[in-house]
Amino acid sequence: MDATTVRFILSLSIGIAVIIGIVRFRRIDPSYYPFIFDAIAALVIEIIHRILMETGHPKLFTVLLNTFSYLDFFFFTWLFHNWGLFNRKKSTFITIAGIFFIIWVVTNVIFTGFVKDNLYFFIVYSFALIFFSVSTFNKMVVHERSSIYKNPKFWICLGVIIFYSFFVVWSSTGISLFMHNTSREFRRGLQAINVYSNLLVNLLYAVAVIWIPRKKNFTSLF
């Protein structure tokens, strides 16, 4: 079994969170719906990635990945908004989503033409999600009274911090400014670490879905 096949099999671990989320979907707090949507989108992306690589269409996958990068940011930002990170102000959520959409379009037009990995946007939105996660974690520690280990926010924020920290490092090594300072061996090692960290994060997400509370009588998605 080659490394690419192993990576694909391990990447399907996000399917655990997807399956649990679908089974519990009608009973969970709707504020967590964006997280379930993002997990489903990630699983679909991994499957399409495998198909396109097998059929010899890597550039088409790059376009798809660039599109998913904004959706990934949008779903997580929507989730943090539902958690009250932006004081539940819909205007703030829309403003942030709009600003990052502009950044996504501009960086694609200037640097990638939509057919290369948009590494600059990858880095920017990763830092944003890490910041959102740390802020949410701090608020949770101060205000939550229940066990932190039974709180899905803890597991999701932990997963986001781990995954996107590695993602920032990986994306940075692909930028020409830093590429000459990194060897192929380093990039291979980083890729290997990224594969297993992705597995760990997917398992953390599955734990989070298990602990998502049941829906309340009145909950707004926005």
LUMVO-463945 format. One record per residue (C-alpha): x, y, z. Coordinates in nm, 2 decimals, always signed. Layout:
N
R       x       y       z
R       X       Y       Z
...
//
This chain:
222
R       x       y       z
R   +0.00   +0.00   +0.00
R   +0.16   +0.33   -0.11
R   +0.18   +0.65   +0.10
R   -0.09   +0.82   -0.11
R   -0.34   +0.54   -0.04
R   -0.26   +0.55   +0.33
R   -0.31   +0.92   +0.34
R   -0.65   +0.89   +0.17
R   -0.77   +0.62   +0.41
R   -0.66   +0.82   +0.71
R   -0.83   +1.13   +0.57
R   -1.16   +0.94   +0.56
R   -1.15   +0.95   +0.94
R   -1.35   +1.27   +0.91
R   -1.63   +1.04   +0.81
R   -1.67   +0.93   +1.17
R   -1.77   +1.28   +1.27
R   -2.00   +1.31   +0.96
R   -2.18   +0.98   +1.04
R   -2.24   +1.07   +1.40
R   -2.35   +1.42   +1.30
R   -2.60   +1.29   +1.05
R   -2.74   +1.04   +1.29
R   -2.78   +1.31   +1.56
R   -2.86   +1.59   +1.32
R   -3.23   +1.64   +1.41
R   -3.16   +1.63   +1.78
R   -2.85   +1.85   +1.82
R   -2.84   +2.22   +1.89
R   -2.87   +2.40   +1.55
R   -2.59   +2.64   +1.64
R   -2.36   +2.35   +1.56
R   -2.50   +2.29   +1.21
R   -2.21   +2.48   +1.04
R   -1.96   +2.24   +1.19
R   -2.15   +1.94   +1.05
R   -2.18   +2.11   +0.71
R   -1.80   +2.18   +0.71
R   -1.72   +1.82   +0.81
R   -1.95   +1.69   +0.53
R   -1.78   +1.93   +0.28
R   -1.43   +1.81   +0.39
R   -1.53   +1.45   +0.34
R   -1.66   +1.52   -0.01
R   -1.34   +1.71   -0.09
R   -1.12   +1.42   +0.02
R   -1.32   +1.17   -0.20
R   -1.31   +1.41   -0.50
R   -0.94   +1.46   -0.45
R   -0.88   +1.09   -0.47
R   -1.09   +1.06   -0.79
R   -0.93   +1.35   -0.96
R   -0.58   +1.23   -0.88
R   -0.66   +0.89   -1.01
R   -0.80   +1.03   -1.33
R   -0.52   +1.27   -1.39
R   -0.69   +1.61   -1.32
R   -0.48   +1.76   -1.03
R   -0.54   +2.12   -1.16
R   -0.92   +2.08   -1.13
R   -0.87   +1.97   -0.77
R   -0.67   +2.28   -0.70
R   -0.96   +2.50   -0.82
R   -1.19   +2.29   -0.59
R   -0.95   +2.33   -0.30
R   -0.93   +2.70   -0.34
R   -1.31   +2.72   -0.34
R   -1.33   +2.50   -0.03
R   -1.08   +2.72   +0.15
R   -1.33   +3.00   +0.16
R   -1.62   +2.77   +0.25
R   -1.41   +2.63   +0.53
R   -1.35   +2.97   +0.67
R   -1.72   +3.07   +0.63
R   -1.86   +2.76   +0.81
R   -1.62   +2.80   +1.10
R   -1.68   +3.18   +1.13
R   -2.06   +3.11   +1.12
R   -2.00   +2.85   +1.40
R   -1.80   +3.10   +1.61
R   -2.07   +3.36   +1.55
R   -2.34   +3.11   +1.67
R   -2.13   +3.06   +1.99
R   -2.14   +3.44   +2.06
R   -1.78   +3.52   +1.98
R   -1.89   +3.84   +1.79
R   -2.15   +3.92   +2.05
R   -2.41   +3.76   +1.83
R   -2.41   +4.06   +1.59
R   -2.51   +3.94   +1.25
R   -2.36   +4.26   +1.09
R   -2.02   +4.17   +1.24
R   -2.04   +3.82   +1.11
R   -2.14   +3.94   +0.76
R   -1.86   +4.20   +0.76
R   -1.59   +3.95   +0.85
R   -1.72   +3.70   +0.60
R   -1.73   +3.98   +0.33
R   -1.38   +4.10   +0.41
R   -1.23   +3.75   +0.38
R   -1.42   +3.69   +0.06
R   -1.26   +4.00   -0.09
R   -0.92   +3.88   +0.03
R   -0.99   +3.54   -0.12
R   -1.08   +3.69   -0.46
R   -0.79   +3.94   -0.47
R   -0.52   +3.68   -0.37
R   -0.66   +3.44   -0.63
R   -0.66   +3.70   -0.90
R   -0.31   +3.84   -0.82
R   -0.12   +3.52   -0.72
R   -0.29   +3.21   -0.84
R   -0.54   +3.28   -1.12
R   -0.76   +3.03   -0.93
R   -0.55   +2.74   -1.08
R   -0.27   +2.73   -0.81
R   -0.29   +2.67   -0.44
R   -0.39   +3.01   -0.28
R   -0.12   +2.98   -0.01
R   -0.15   +3.34   +0.10
R   -0.52   +3.30   +0.18
R   -0.46   +2.96   +0.34
R   -0.22   +3.14   +0.59
R   -0.45   +3.44   +0.65
R   -0.76   +3.24   +0.72
R   -0.58   +2.98   +0.93
R   -0.45   +3.25   +1.16
R   -0.80   +3.40   +1.18
R   -0.95   +3.06   +1.28
R   -0.67   +3.00   +1.54
R   -0.74   +3.35   +1.68
R   -1.12   +3.28   +1.69
R   -1.05   +2.94   +1.87
R   -0.82   +3.09   +2.13
R   -1.07   +3.37   +2.20
R   -1.36   +3.12   +2.23
R   -1.15   +2.89   +2.45
R   -1.07   +3.18   +2.69
R   -1.43   +3.28   +2.71
R   -1.53   +2.92   +2.77
R   -1.28   +2.88   +3.06
R   -1.41   +3.20   +3.23
R   -1.79   +3.15   +3.18
R   -1.86   +2.78   +3.15
R   -1.93   +2.59   +3.47
R   -1.97   +2.24   +3.34
R   -1.68   +1.99   +3.28
R   -1.46   +2.12   +3.00
R   -1.40   +1.77   +2.87
R   -1.78   +1.73   +2.80
R   -1.79   +2.06   +2.61
R   -1.78   +2.02   +2.23
R   -1.64   +2.37   +2.20
R   -1.33   +2.26   +2.38
R   -1.27   +1.97   +2.14
R   -1.35   +2.17   +1.83
R   -1.12   +2.46   +1.93
R   -0.84   +2.23   +2.02
R   -0.88   +2.06   +1.68
R   -0.88   +2.39   +1.49
R   -0.57   +2.51   +1.68
R   -0.37   +2.19   +1.60
R   -0.48   +2.15   +1.24
R   -0.44   +2.51   +1.13
R   -0.11   +2.56   +1.31
R   +0.04   +2.28   +1.10
R   -0.15   +2.42   +0.79
R   +0.02   +2.76   +0.84
R   +0.36   +2.60   +0.85
R   +0.29   +2.38   +0.55
R   +0.15   +2.67   +0.34
R   +0.45   +2.89   +0.44
R   +0.70   +2.64   +0.30
R   +0.52   +2.65   -0.03
R   +0.57   +3.03   -0.08
R   +0.87   +3.11   -0.30
R   +1.01   +3.35   -0.03
R   +1.06   +3.06   +0.21
R   +1.08   +2.77   -0.03
R   +1.46   +2.80   -0.09
R   +1.51   +2.77   +0.29
R   +1.33   +2.43   +0.31
R   +1.46   +2.10   +0.19
R   +1.25   +1.83   +0.02
R   +1.31   +1.61   +0.31
R   +1.17   +1.87   +0.55
R   +0.86   +1.91   +0.34
R   +0.81   +1.53   +0.32
R   +0.84   +1.51   +0.69
R   +0.60   +1.80   +0.74
R   +0.35   +1.63   +0.51
R   +0.38   +1.31   +0.71
R   +0.32   +1.49   +1.03
R   +0.03   +1.67   +0.87
R   -0.14   +1.34   +0.77
R   -0.13   +1.21   +1.13
R   -0.22   +1.54   +1.29
R   -0.52   +1.54   +1.05
R   -0.62   +1.20   +1.18
R   -0.59   +1.32   +1.54
R   -0.80   +1.63   +1.47
R   -1.07   +1.42   +1.29
R   -1.10   +1.21   +1.60
R   -1.12   +1.52   +1.82
R   -1.40   +1.64   +1.60
R   -1.58   +1.30   +1.63
R   -1.56   +1.34   +2.01
R   -1.70   +1.69   +1.98
R   -2.00   +1.57   +1.78
R   -2.08   +1.32   +2.05
R   -2.09   +1.59   +2.31
R   -2.30   +1.84   +2.11
R   -2.60   +1.92   +2.33
R   -2.96   +1.86   +2.23
R   -3.15   +2.14   +2.06
R   -3.33   +2.40   +2.26
R   -3.68   +2.52   +2.20
R   -3.57   +2.84   +2.03
R   -3.23   +2.87   +1.86
R   -3.14   +3.09   +1.57
R   -2.88   +2.98   +1.32
R   -2.77   +3.34   +1.29
//
